[in-house]
Amino acid sequence: MVFAKLKKWFASSPAESREEALRRRIVTFVFIIYLLLIFEGVLRKWLFPGFHKALYFIRDPFVLYVYYLALRYKMWPRWSPLFIFGIGLGAYYIVLSMVQVLANNVNPLVCIIGWRNYFWYLPLAFIIGEQFRGRDLSRLMRLTLLVAMPIAVLVFLQFKAGPTHWLNKTFDEEATAFVVVRDIVRTSGTFTFSAGQVMFIESIVAMILTLWLLPRADRPLGPIASILATGAVLVNLYVSGSRSAFFATAIALGASLLSGLVMTNREQQLRALLLPGVISIAGAVLYVTLFTTAFEAMVERQEMAQANEGSMLTRATHIFTDLFEAIPRATVLGAGVGAGSNAGAVLATGARRFTLSENELPRLIDEAGLSGLLYVGLRFWLFGHLFWGAVVATNRSNNPLPLMLFSFEGITLLVGQMTLQGTVNGYGWLFAGFCLAANQLGLRNSRAAPARALAVQMRRR
């Protein structure tokens, strides 16, 4: 049904140009990749667990087809300095990986999968940035928030079930779901692991805040659907058992306040400055009163974590300080691109265990040696590029979407385990593309539709 809806959304009309038809085909396949990102866990842990290793790569053929379309029909991204640096670094890492295989006796498959995790989706982000329009971003919000509703039912059932229940299974028959405390699970939704559900929650929080900050005429959902979607987002968040999800929610609320300071339309400013406070209070009251068990479990989990790891601020600081601690011990070649990833650990040791740092930034140095600093630089450069573009676009278009999408993507780019975990990798690069597209909103000659035209264009289609 979902794919039938996509086909209707993106069907070509006789009057549209060949270029527009090709652009829409690319957009269609990006949406397919995005849906597979959300639902591939259903295939891997419930429907076809025996093929979970092959299904790990299920999105790759569709990505390859998008690259074929872009190259064949001259829709490849423009060669901006950032894109040139990223492609050049990808080529350099191919040579680096070959040297690591020979010099360090690394399994070639480790470096192949490692390179994929580093660079395979990078061109896709820039293609999305150039080919997505405002109406496509509106459909992205609509589709994601609609999908959040059935997933809210699923995660609530997972929350009520125990860690050994089939609803909470992973693709590994011997593994059980992570728990918050006692028998209360960290829900995984349609994903194979709770990290994917956290990514999903952080994205829908940013989208639901955007929806309420937009003028009513521009919202991609009607009033009833908006209320249902809001409830779904809250349920997903409340039963997540993830401190990271709540931390990202706080950042998203801060970004909505920032959008109020950046936008110039008085009505938009007031909405962005007042609504986050109202939403925060109402959300906190509902959490404490209606989801008491989940709230108490999170309080207990936080107390345990603070006793063992220190405060969240201390933990967040360590994520960056670990990078500087890794530099003095870095070798020229590194241990091997991908050696510290989940897949790399299985290939190298036969078990899913961390052989290098669990934190993303120091692991990049451990894997690639001093060259890892170049990849860290690429991620930081993209972070700065997207942030400044989001500020300018939000000011220009009086649309909070650029800053709200960045509030999710920025965290992922800085410290997200994009080279470690496949779902985080997919979210990081896809949303980098969505941010690039959103940063074109409001340009007079932009390929993206202006903010106020989003809902109108969607209704016309």
N, C-alpha and C positions, 0 to 999 in steps of 0.2 A: 504493500500500500504506500509506504514511504517513497519507494522508487518510482511508483506510478505518479505520485504527486510531483516528484522531481522532474519526471519526463514532461508533465504538463507545464510546469514552471518554465522549463528551458527549451520547449519545442520551438523550432524556427518558424517564422512566418514567411510567406512568399515574398513579401516586400522588403525584408531586411537584407542588408548587404552580405556578401560572402565573408567579409572580415568579421562582421558582427556574429554571423552564424558560427564561425570558427571560435570566436571569443566565448560564445555561450557554450560551445562544446567543452572548451577548457574549464569553464566554470562548473559545468555539470560533473566533470570527472574530479574536480577538486572537492565538490560536495560528496561524491562517492567515497573518496579517500577519507574525508572527515567522518562520514557515517561509519566506515569500517574501523576508524580509530576508536569510536565509541563502542561499537558492537563486536569487534573481533574477539573480545573476551568471551562472549556468548558461544562462539564457535570453538574456542580453544579449551574452555573448562567444562562446558555442558554438552555440546552437540558432537564435537569431534576431538575429544581429548587425546586420542591416539595419534592425531596429526598436528599436535600443538606446535611442534618445532617448525613444520612447514608453514603453518598458518601465521607464524610470527612475521613472515615476509609477504602476507597477503596483499598489503597495500602497494608493494613495490612495483608490480606490473602496471598498475594504474598511474603511478608517478612516472614511470618510464614512458607511457603513452602520452602523458601531458608534455614531457620533454620532446617527444617526437613531433607532436603538433606544433609546439613553439618553434622548433628548429626548421621543420618542413615548410611552414607558412610564414616565416620571418616575424614571429611574435616573441622572440627571445628578449629577455630584459635588456634595457639600455645599459651600456658599460659604464656605470658610475664608479667612482673610485672605490667605494665600499664593496661593490659586486666584483670588481676586478681583483681586489685583495682577497676576497673569499674564494674565488675560482683559482687564483694563483696559489693560494695556500693549500687548497685541495690537491692540486697537481704536485706540489712539493711534498705533501704527506704521502702520496703514492710512492715517491722515491724513498722517503724516510722509512715507510713500512717495508719496502723490499730490503733495505739495508738492515733493518731490525731482524727480519726473518733470517738473513744470512749470518749476521754477526752475533745475534742473541739466541739463535736456534728456536725462534718463536714459531708456533704453528701458523702456517700461512692463513688458515681460516680465521684465526683470531684477529689478524690485522685487516683482513677483508671485511669482516663484520665490524671491526672497530672503525675503519674508514667510512663505512656506511653510516654508522652512528654519528660521525663527525660532520660529514659533508653531503650525504645523499639528498637530503631535503633542502639544502641551501638554495639551489636555483629555483625550486618550487616556491619558496617564500617571495622571491623577487618577481616571479611570474604572476603570482596572486596579486602582489602589490600593483602591477600594471594592468591586469586584466579584470579585476573586480571593480564593480561600480557601486554607487550608493545603494541601489536597489538590491544588489547581491548581498551586501552587508545586512540590509534589513531582513532579507530572507534567512540569512545565517542566524540572526537573533531569533526570528520566529521559529525556525526549525529546532534550534537548540532548546528553547524554552518549552516548546511542545514536547520534545523528547524527555525533558526533565520530569514531566508529570508521571508517566509510567515507571520511570526509574525511582521516583520518590516512593511509590508503592513497594517496589522491589527492595529498596534499602531498609524500609521500615520493617518488612518481613525478615530481612537478614538480621536486623538489630534485635528482633524478638526471638530469633532462633539462636541455637548455641553454635559455638565455633566448629563443631563436628557435623552440623547439619549440611545436607547436600546443597542448600542455597548458598552456603559459605565456602564451598569447595574451591580449590584452585586446580590448575591442570596437573599438578603433582598430587597423586593419590596419597602420598605419605605426609603431605603438609596440611596443616590446618590454618584457619584464618588467624590473623593477628588479633590480639585482644587489647582493649583499653585497660580494663581491670577485671579480674575474676573471669566470668564467662560472657562478658559484654564485648562484642567484636568491633573491630574497625571495619566498617562496611566497605565492600568493594564494588557494589553495583553490578554493572555489566562488564567490568574490567577483571583481569586475572589477578590483580593485586590492588591493595587499597591506595597505592600512589596514583593510579589512574583515576580513581574516584575523586581523590583530592583535586587533581587537575580539572576534572569536570565541574566540581563544586566551585572552584575559584573562578572558572570561566562564566558559569551561570550567575554567580553573584554579581560580577561586573555587568553582565547583560541585563539583569533585572533592575539594577540601579539605573542603568542607562534608560531603560524603558520608562521608568517613573519620572526621570528627569526630563525626558522629551515632552514637548507639547502634545496634547491628546491626539491631534490630527496626524502626528508623525509616528505614533506608536505602531509597531508591526502587529500587535495583538489588540483585540477589542477589550472592553472593560471586564467582562466575565472571565475571559481567557487570561487576562493580566492578573486578576486576583488568584485564579487557580495556579498560574505559573509562580506567583509569589509564594503561595503556600508550599508548592513543590520544592522551590529553592530552599525554603526554611527547613523543610523536613530533611532534605539531603544534607544540609549543614548540621542540623541538630544531632542526627544519629551517626555522623561521620566518625566520631571519636578521634578526630585529628586536630591537634593544636595548630598545625600549619594552615588548615582551612580557616580557622577563626582568625589567625594572624593576617592572612590574605584578605579576609573580609574587612578587617580594620583598615588595611591599606586602601581597599576599594572605597570605603567610606571617606577616607582622607582625600582620595583622588576626586571624589564627587564634590567635596568642598572646594578643592583647588579649581575644579572646572567652573565653579560659581565665581571665583575671583578672576578667572581668565576670560570668561564670556562677557560680551558687551551688552547683550539684550537684558533689560532690567527684569523682565518676567522670568527669563531663564536663570538669571543670577539668584533671584529670591528663591526659586524652586530648588536650586542646587545648594543653597546655603541653609535652607530650613529642613528639607526632606530628610537628609542623612540623620539628623538628630532625632526626628520623629520615628524613622525606621529603626534606629538603634534602640530606642526606649521600648518601642512596641515589640521588637524582636527579642529583647532581653526578657521582657515580662512573659512572653509566650514560652520561651525556652525554660524558664524557671518553674512556671506553673503547669504547663502541659507535658513537658518532657523532663520530669523531675529525675527519673532514673539516669537518663543520658547526662543531665547536668551534674548530678552528684558523681557520676563516673569520671567526668572530665575534671572536676575539682580534685578528686582523689588522684587521677593520673598526673595532674599538674603538680600536686604536692610531692608525689614520688619522683617525678622528673627533676623538680627543683632541688630535692635532697641529693639526688645522684649526679645531676649535670650542672646545677646552678640555674640561674634565671634564664628566661628566653633571650634576654638581651645579651647575656654572657655567651649563650650558645650561638646566637647570630653573629656575635663578634668573632667567635672562634672560626666560623666558616671563612672569614676573610683573613684572619691572622694565620690560619693553617696554610694559606697560599704562600705567605712569606717564609714560613718555616720549611716549606717544601723546596724552595729555590736553592738554599745552600746544599741540600743533599742531592740535587738534580744531577744526572749524568748527561753527557752529550746526546746519546741516542735514546735513553729512556728504556723502560722495560718492554715496551711494545704497544703500539696503538691498539686499544681495545682489550688489553690484558687485564684491566681492572673491571671490565663490564661483567654483567651477569652471564651473557653468552660466552664471553672470553674465559670466565672462570670455569664454566662447564667444559669447554673444549680443552683447557689447559690442565685442569685437575680432576674433572669428572664430577665435581660437586658445585652447588650454587653457594659459594662463599667468597667474601671479599679477600682478594689477595693483595690489594693496594688500598689506598685511602678510600673511605666511604664518601667523603665530601668531594664534590665535583671539582672545585678549583685545584686543590693539591693533586688530585688524581690525574688531571690533565698534564701536570708537570711530571708525575711519576711515569706516565705512559709514554709521553713524547719527549721527555728530557727538556732541555732548554727551549726546544721548538714549541713546547706547550705554551710558553709565554705568548707566542704569536697567536695561538688559537684563543687564549684568554683575551688578548687584545682585540681580536675580531668580535668576540661576544660583547666586550665593553664598548667598542666602537658602535656596534649595532644598537646597543642599549641607549647610548647618547643620541644617536641619530633618530631613533624612534621617539625618545622623550621630547626632544626639541621639536620634532615634527608634530607630535601630539599637542603640545602647547600652542604652537602656531595655528594648527588646524582647528582646534577647539575655539580659539579666539576668532578666527576668520569665519567659521561656519556657525558659531553659536550652537554647536552640537557637542554634547559631552562624550560622544562615543570614542573619539581618538584617545582621550585621556583615560577613559574607563577601560578600554581594551589594553592600553599600556600598563595600567595598574596590575593586571594579571600577568601580561607577557614580560614586564620588566623584571619581576622576581625570578621568573623562569630563566631568563637570559643571564642574570647575574649569578645565581647559585643553584638553579634547577639541575637535576641529574640527567641532563639531556643526552650525555654519551654513555650513561649507565643503564637506563631503563627505557624500553622501546616506546611506551605510551607517552612518557614525559618528552622524549625526543620528538614524537609526532606533534604533540601540542605546542612545543616550543617553536618549531619551524612554521607550522601552519598559522599560528597566531602572530608570528612575526610578519607573515604575508598579509594577514587581515589588518594588522596595525599599519603597514605600509599603504594599504588601500584606504584605510580610514583617514590617514594623514593627507589624502588628496581631496577630502571633502571641502567644498566651498570655493575651490579654485575656479576661476571664470572659464578657463579652457580645460578644466579637469575632465578626465575620463570617468571620474566618480560623480554621482549625482549629488546636488546640494542637499543639505539636511532636510529642509522642509519638503522636498520632493520625494522623500523615501516612501512614505505610506501611499502617496498618490500614485507613484509609478507601480507599486506593488499591486494596488487595486486594479489598475489598467491592465496588468498582465493576467 
